[in-house]
Amino acid sequence: MENAALLRDVSRLATKGMTMFTASKNTARELWREREDDYYAPSLFVTEGGGIGMNIGGIVIVKPIREWFALADPAKQRKPK
């Protein structure tokens, strides 16, 4: 991203009372954690909007349930001949 574009984005956020460091309230509901009280351990959660999220090694992926199901569907895994 060019510096001018970055400055425009930061300026736009600042006028709305937000900065790049604005904290957000965590509204996700944790369903499972590999090791209790270890916040670096893999975990599974549901977001306020209904997305299913996974955190593995600090990388978080959130998708709607149908997208997670499609990833696991063997019919969608087959390669065309």
N, C-alpha and C positions, 0 to 999 in steps of 0.2 A: 504494500500500500504506500502510495506516495505520501510525503510529509504533509502536503496541503490537504489531502483527503483525510488523513488521520486527525489533523487539527480541526477540520470541519466537524468530524464525528465527535471529538471530545468537546468541542464548543456546543454542539447540539445537545449532548448529554448534560453538560453543565447547566444549560438554560432550563432543563427540566429538573434540576436539583440532584442529578446523578453524576457520579464520577466513575472512572474506570475501577475504582476501589470501593464502590458502594456495596455494602454487605446485604445479602438477601436472607429472609427467614427460610429455614429449611422446613418445608411442608411435606416432605416425603415420609412415607411410613415404611420402616425397615421390616422385612419379612424374615430374613435370614442373614447371619454373619458366621463365617467359618470359625472364628475364635472370638468369643464374647469379650467386649471391652478393648479389642485390638482394632483400631480404626484404620489400619492399613490392610486388614484381612479382606478377602473377597466377600462381597455382600450383594444381596438382592433386595430391591425396594420397589414400592409403587409411588408414583408422583401424585400430586394433588389433581392433576389433569387426567389420571388414569393410565399413564404410561408405565411400562415395566422397565426398571433400570437395573443394570449390573455394573458393579465396580470391581475390576480386577487389576491389581497393580497400579492403582491410581488413574486408570483409564475408565471413564464412565460412558456407557452407551445406554440410551433410553429410546425405546420404540413402543408403538402401540402393540397390544397383544397379538393382533392378526399378523403383524410383520414378523414378530418372533416366531410364530407358528409357521409362517411361510418359509423361514430360514431352515426349520427342522423338517419340512415336508420332503420325503424322499422323491416324490414325483417332480419336484422343482429342482432337485439335485442332479437328475440325469442329464447327461450331455447328449446333444443330438448326434446322430450317426452320419 
